Amino acid sequence: MRIAAAVLEVPGGPLRVAELELEAPRRDEVLIRLLASGICRSDLSLLDGKWPAPLPMVLGHEGAGIVEAVGEGVDPGRIGEHVVLTFTPACGRCRFCLQGRVNLCTAAARAMDLGVLPDGTTRLSHGGGPVHHLALVSSFATHAVVPANGAIPVPAGLDPMLACLLGCGVLTGVVSVTRRANVRPGESVAILGCGGVGLATVLGASLVSAHPIVAVDPVVSKRELALRLGATHALDPSAEDPVAAIRRIVSDGVDHAFEAIGIPAVAEQAFAATRTGGTTVLIGQPALGVKASFPVYDLTQFEHDVLGTHIGGATPALDIPVLAALVVAGKLGLEPLVTHRYRLEEIEEAIEATRSGNAGRVVLDLR
């Protein structure tokens, strides 16, 4: 079938909306009619060439839509399901899947690196040549073929403009709090960097009744949005030293500090703002090869934990439905996150809005 999709052909872009051929789903695959896609800063990292990627490629990895067709081995009853797509469908066989750490599935990681589906091939083509998939999703498009276990059912009443965010940004931010850091009620939290993932981290901290919740960002609109989402304090790091300011609010340092922007200097600030015996969680993803420095004496003498996290340590097939249920029940308010909406043909404007740093979440309306 013919579809419209935003294709990255050379590092640095631009993205070009083109008509592509999409092959029918094969065994254990489904065809998705996409309704919405979030734009994540990871998409910008690929677009800017910070991370290597096989090109040409259809970008986008936060997708929500409806199952339109199924391949061999998939229950036809799934047709019509509303789903959120995940880029870490579990193979169920690798070491990490067997350990219950499906977010680190080696089969999914290999497919991501090669820009293919799990069988090692693509379903996308243009002019007879292959076009690669981003992270088994490629949601900057009208349709996608994905692994069947990568399409997670969610309630039909959930707005797809919100549902798509559960595929990456909201999942990462919330579950980094609830699972990776295991924040308990009443524990203090600081979030350094209030982009899409940082704001979702604020939501997660509020969800578990952390207190206080200190949001740090130089953009005034981001600080205001963080306060709307549950932060108790909002600091401008361009106006004062964020470490000193955080320690003025929580004198011994916070129990948990989350770095959510991917800047080494900010990671070091998060470490310095964390108390003895506390936890610093690194969520933001910098360019490959970037390093940060932490005092080893403090790590050992004061049992200071520094944790990396990939999508918060989530199990998407379990956690996405839980978060979707919380959204539907009104217990996880995602509406304020979405500040900009665009059509697929406006992809360049959408990318620039994301790049500006002034947006909350930018979402493509693909309906």
C-alpha positions as CSV (number, residue, x, y, z in Angstrom):
1,M,0.0,0.0,0.0
2,R,1.0,3.6,-0.5
3,I,1.5,5.8,2.6
4,A,2.8,9.3,3.4
5,A,5.8,9.5,5.7
6,A,8.5,12.0,6.8
7,V,11.8,10.6,5.6
8,L,15.3,11.5,6.7
9,E,17.7,11.0,3.8
10,V,20.9,12.7,5.0
11,P,22.2,13.6,8.5
12,G,21.1,17.1,9.3
13,G,17.8,16.8,7.3
14,P,15.5,18.2,6.3
15,L,12.7,15.7,6.8
16,R,10.8,15.3,3.5
17,V,7.2,14.1,3.4
18,A,7.1,11.5,0.6
19,E,4.9,8.7,-0.7
20,L,6.3,5.3,0.2
21,E,5.4,1.7,-0.4
22,L,4.5,-0.2,2.8
23,E,4.4,-4.0,2.6
24,A,1.6,-6.0,4.2
25,P,2.4,-7.4,7.7
26,R,4.2,-10.7,7.8
27,R,4.0,-13.3,10.5
28,D,3.6,-11.9,14.1
29,E,3.2,-8.4,12.7
30,V,0.3,-5.9,12.5
31,L,-0.6,-2.9,10.3
32,I,-1.3,0.3,12.3
33,R,-3.2,3.3,11.0
34,L,-1.5,6.0,13.0
35,L,-3.6,8.7,14.7
36,A,-0.9,10.7,16.5
37,S,2.9,10.8,17.1
38,G,4.9,12.7,19.6
39,I,8.1,14.3,18.6
40,C,10.9,13.5,21.1
41,R,14.3,15.0,21.5
42,S,15.7,11.6,20.5
43,D,14.3,12.2,17.0
44,L,16.3,15.5,16.9
45,S,19.5,13.6,17.9
46,L,19.0,11.3,14.9
47,L,18.0,14.2,12.7
48,D,21.1,16.1,13.7
49,G,23.4,13.1,13.2
50,K,24.4,12.9,16.9
51,W,23.5,9.2,16.8
52,P,24.3,7.1,13.8
53,A,21.4,5.7,11.8
54,P,21.0,3.8,8.6
55,L,19.4,6.1,6.0
56,P,17.0,6.8,4.5
57,M,14.7,6.3,7.5
58,V,11.2,7.2,8.6
59,L,11.6,8.9,12.0
60,G,9.2,8.9,15.0
61,H,8.9,6.5,17.9
62,E,6.0,7.7,20.0
63,G,3.0,6.4,18.1
64,A,-0.7,5.7,18.8
65,G,-3.2,4.3,16.4
66,I,-5.6,1.5,15.4
67,V,-4.8,-2.0,14.2
68,E,-6.1,-2.3,10.6
69,A,-4.7,-5.7,9.6
70,V,-2.8,-8.6,11.1
71,G,-0.2,-11.0,9.7
72,E,0.0,-14.8,10.1
73,G,-0.1,-16.0,13.7
74,V,-1.9,-12.9,15.0
75,D,-5.4,-13.1,16.3
76,P,-7.8,-11.4,13.8
77,G,-9.8,-10.2,16.8
78,R,-7.1,-7.5,17.3
79,I,-8.3,-5.6,14.2
80,G,-9.8,-2.4,15.5
81,E,-7.8,-2.3,18.7
82,H,-6.5,1.1,19.9
83,V,-2.8,0.8,20.6
84,V,0.3,2.6,21.7
85,L,3.5,1.5,20.0
86,T,6.7,0.5,21.9
87,F,10.2,0.4,20.6
88,T,11.2,-2.4,23.0
89,P,8.9,-5.3,22.2
90,A,10.3,-8.3,24.2
91,C,11.8,-11.2,22.3
92,G,11.3,-13.3,25.4
93,R,14.5,-15.2,24.7
94,C,17.5,-13.0,25.4
95,R,19.3,-12.7,28.7
96,F,17.6,-9.4,29.6
97,C,14.1,-10.6,28.7
98,L,14.6,-13.7,30.8
99,Q,15.7,-11.4,33.7
100,G,12.6,-9.3,33.4
101,R,14.5,-6.3,32.0
102,V,12.7,-6.2,28.7
103,N,13.6,-2.6,28.2
104,L,17.2,-3.8,27.4
105,C,16.1,-6.6,25.0
106,T,19.0,-7.4,22.8
107,A,16.9,-8.4,19.8
108,A,15.0,-5.0,19.9
109,A,18.3,-3.2,20.3
110,R,19.8,-5.0,17.3
111,A,16.8,-4.1,15.1
112,M,17.0,-0.5,16.2
113,D,20.7,-0.3,15.3
114,L,20.0,-1.8,11.8
115,G,16.8,0.1,11.1
116,V,14.8,-3.1,10.5
117,L,12.1,-5.3,11.9
118,P,13.0,-8.3,14.0
119,D,13.3,-10.6,10.9
120,G,16.1,-8.3,9.6
121,T,14.2,-6.7,6.8
122,T,12.1,-3.6,6.2
123,R,8.5,-3.2,5.1
124,L,9.2,0.3,3.7
125,S,10.5,1.2,0.3
126,H,10.8,4.0,-2.2
127,G,11.6,3.8,-5.9
128,G,12.5,0.1,-5.4
129,G,15.0,0.8,-2.6
130,P,14.6,0.0,1.1
131,V,13.7,2.7,3.6
132,H,14.6,2.0,7.2
133,H,12.4,1.9,10.3
134,L,13.2,3.9,13.4
135,A,13.1,1.7,16.5
136,L,10.6,-0.7,15.1
137,V,8.0,2.1,15.0
138,S,8.5,4.9,12.4
139,S,5.5,6.9,13.5
140,F,6.0,10.1,11.4
141,A,3.7,8.4,8.9
142,T,0.1,7.6,8.1
143,H,0.6,3.9,8.6
144,A,3.2,1.5,10.1
145,V,3.9,-2.2,10.2
146,V,5.2,-3.2,13.6
147,P,5.7,-6.4,15.7
148,A,2.4,-7.5,17.1
149,N,3.7,-7.5,20.7
150,G,5.0,-3.9,20.0
151,A,1.4,-2.7,19.7
152,I,0.0,-2.3,23.3
153,P,-3.8,-2.2,23.7
154,V,-5.2,0.9,25.4
155,P,-8.7,2.1,26.1
156,A,-10.5,3.3,22.9
157,G,-11.6,6.5,24.7
158,L,-8.1,7.7,25.4
159,D,-7.2,10.7,23.2
160,P,-4.5,9.5,20.8
161,M,-2.8,12.9,21.1
162,L,-2.1,11.9,24.7
163,A,-1.8,8.2,24.3
164,C,1.2,8.5,21.9
165,L,3.2,10.1,24.7
166,L,3.0,6.9,26.7
167,G,5.3,5.2,24.1
168,C,8.4,7.0,25.4
169,G,8.4,10.4,27.2
170,V,5.7,9.9,29.7
171,L,6.6,6.2,30.2
172,T,10.2,7.2,30.8
173,G,9.6,10.0,33.2
174,V,6.9,8.4,35.3
175,V,8.5,5.0,35.6
176,S,11.9,6.4,36.3
177,V,10.3,7.7,39.5
178,T,8.1,4.8,40.4
179,R,10.4,1.9,39.4
180,R,14.0,2.9,38.7
181,A,14.4,5.2,41.7
182,N,11.5,3.7,43.7
183,V,10.5,7.1,45.2
184,R,8.4,6.7,48.3
185,P,5.7,9.2,49.6
186,G,7.3,12.1,51.3
187,E,10.7,11.7,49.8
188,S,12.3,14.8,48.3
189,V,12.9,15.1,44.5
190,A,14.6,17.5,42.2
191,I,14.2,17.4,38.4
192,L,16.9,19.2,36.4
193,G,15.6,19.9,32.9
194,C,11.9,20.3,32.3
195,G,11.5,19.2,28.7
196,G,9.0,16.5,27.8
197,V,10.7,13.8,29.9
198,G,11.5,16.1,32.8
199,L,7.9,17.3,33.0
200,A,6.7,13.7,32.9
201,T,9.1,13.1,35.8
202,V,7.4,15.9,37.7
203,L,4.1,14.1,37.1
204,G,5.6,10.8,38.4
205,A,6.9,12.5,41.5
206,S,3.5,14.1,42.1
207,L,1.7,10.7,41.5
208,V,3.7,9.1,44.3
209,S,3.3,12.1,46.7
210,A,6.9,13.0,46.8
211,H,7.6,16.2,48.7
212,P,9.1,18.7,48.0
213,I,9.3,18.5,44.2
214,V,11.9,21.0,42.9
215,A,11.8,21.7,39.2
216,V,14.9,23.4,37.5
217,D,14.8,24.9,34.1
218,P,15.9,28.2,32.5
219,V,12.7,28.7,30.5
220,V,10.0,30.5,32.4
221,S,7.1,28.7,30.6
222,K,8.6,25.3,31.5
223,R,8.9,26.3,35.2
224,E,5.3,27.5,35.1
225,L,4.1,24.2,33.5
226,A,6.1,22.2,36.1
227,L,4.3,24.0,38.9
228,R,0.9,23.2,37.2
229,L,1.9,19.5,37.0
230,G,2.8,19.2,40.7
231,A,6.2,20.8,41.4
232,T,6.3,22.6,44.7
233,H,9.2,24.8,43.7
234,A,10.6,26.0,40.4
235,L,14.2,27.4,40.0
236,D,15.9,29.3,37.2
237,P,19.5,27.9,36.9
238,S,20.5,31.0,34.9
239,A,19.7,33.3,37.8
240,E,21.2,31.3,40.7
241,D,23.3,28.3,41.4
242,P,20.8,25.4,41.2
243,V,22.7,23.2,43.7
244,A,22.8,25.9,46.3
245,A,19.1,26.7,45.6
246,I,18.0,23.1,45.9
247,R,20.0,22.7,49.2
248,R,18.4,25.9,50.5
249,I,15.0,24.2,50.1
250,V,16.2,20.7,51.4
251,S,19.3,21.5,53.5
252,D,20.9,18.1,53.3
253,G,20.2,17.6,49.6
254,V,17.3,15.8,48.0
255,D,16.6,12.1,48.3
256,H,16.4,11.7,44.5
257,A,17.7,14.0,41.8
258,F,16.8,13.4,38.1
259,E,18.9,14.7,35.3
260,A,16.5,15.0,32.3
261,I,18.3,17.0,29.6
262,G,21.4,15.0,28.6
263,I,24.0,17.6,29.5
264,P,27.0,16.4,31.5
265,A,27.3,19.6,33.6
266,V,23.7,19.2,34.6
267,A,24.3,15.6,35.6
268,E,27.1,16.8,37.8
269,Q,24.7,19.4,39.4
270,A,22.1,16.7,40.0
271,F,24.8,14.6,41.8
272,A,25.8,17.6,43.9
273,A,22.2,18.3,44.9
274,T,21.6,14.7,46.2
275,R,22.0,13.9,49.9
276,T,24.3,11.3,51.5
277,G,22.9,7.9,50.7
278,G,20.6,9.4,48.0
279,T,20.1,8.5,44.4
280,T,20.9,10.4,41.2
281,V,19.1,9.2,38.1
282,L,20.4,10.0,34.6
283,I,17.5,10.1,32.2
284,G,18.7,12.6,29.5
285,Q,20.5,11.1,26.5
286,P,23.5,13.1,25.2
287,A,25.5,12.5,22.0
288,L,27.6,9.3,21.9
289,G,30.9,9.5,23.7
290,V,29.9,12.4,26.1
291,K,31.2,12.0,29.7
292,A,30.4,13.4,33.1
293,S,32.6,13.4,36.2
294,F,31.6,12.3,39.7
295,P,33.7,12.2,42.9
296,V,34.4,8.6,43.6
297,Y,35.0,9.2,47.3
298,D,31.4,10.4,47.7
299,L,30.1,7.4,45.7
300,T,31.8,5.0,48.0
301,Q,32.0,6.7,51.4
302,F,28.4,8.0,51.3
303,E,26.8,5.2,49.3
304,H,25.6,7.6,46.7
305,D,23.9,5.7,43.9
306,V,24.1,6.9,40.3
307,L,21.6,5.1,38.0
308,G,21.2,5.2,34.3
309,T,17.8,4.4,32.9
310,H,16.4,3.3,29.6
311,I,12.6,4.2,29.4
312,G,12.7,4.1,33.2
313,G,13.3,0.4,33.4
314,A,9.7,-0.1,32.2
315,T,8.1,-3.2,31.0
316,P,5.9,-1.5,28.3
317,A,3.4,-4.3,27.9
318,L,2.6,-3.9,31.7
319,D,3.3,-0.3,32.3
320,I,1.7,1.4,29.3
321,P,-1.8,0.0,30.1
322,V,-1.5,1.0,33.7
323,L,-0.5,4.5,32.8
324,A,-3.3,4.6,30.2
325,A,-5.8,3.6,32.9
326,L,-4.6,6.3,35.2
327,V,-5.0,8.9,32.4
328,V,-8.6,7.8,31.7
329,A,-9.4,7.8,35.4
330,G,-8.1,11.4,35.7
331,K,-5.3,10.5,38.0
332,L,-2.5,11.3,35.5
333,G,-3.2,14.6,33.7
334,L,-1.3,14.7,30.4
335,E,-3.3,17.5,28.7
336,P,-1.1,20.3,29.9
337,L,1.9,18.6,28.4
338,V,0.7,19.0,24.8
339,T,1.4,22.7,23.9
340,H,1.8,22.4,20.1
341,R,-0.1,20.3,17.5
342,Y,0.8,20.0,13.8
343,R,-0.2,18.0,10.7
344,L,2.3,15.6,9.0
345,E,2.8,18.1,6.2
346,E,3.9,20.6,8.8
347,I,6.7,18.4,10.1
348,E,9.4,21.0,9.6
349,E,7.5,23.5,11.7
350,A,6.9,20.8,14.3
351,I,10.6,20.0,14.5
352,E,11.5,23.7,14.9
353,A,9.0,24.0,17.7
354,T,10.5,21.1,19.5
355,R,14.0,22.4,18.9
356,S,13.2,25.8,20.3
357,G,13.0,24.5,23.8
358,N,9.9,26.6,24.5
359,A,7.3,23.9,23.8
360,G,6.0,21.3,26.3
361,R,5.2,18.4,24.0
362,V,4.8,18.7,20.3
363,V,2.5,16.2,18.7
364,L,1.6,15.3,15.1
365,D,-2.1,14.9,14.5
366,L,-2.2,12.1,11.9
367,R,-6.0,11.7,11.8
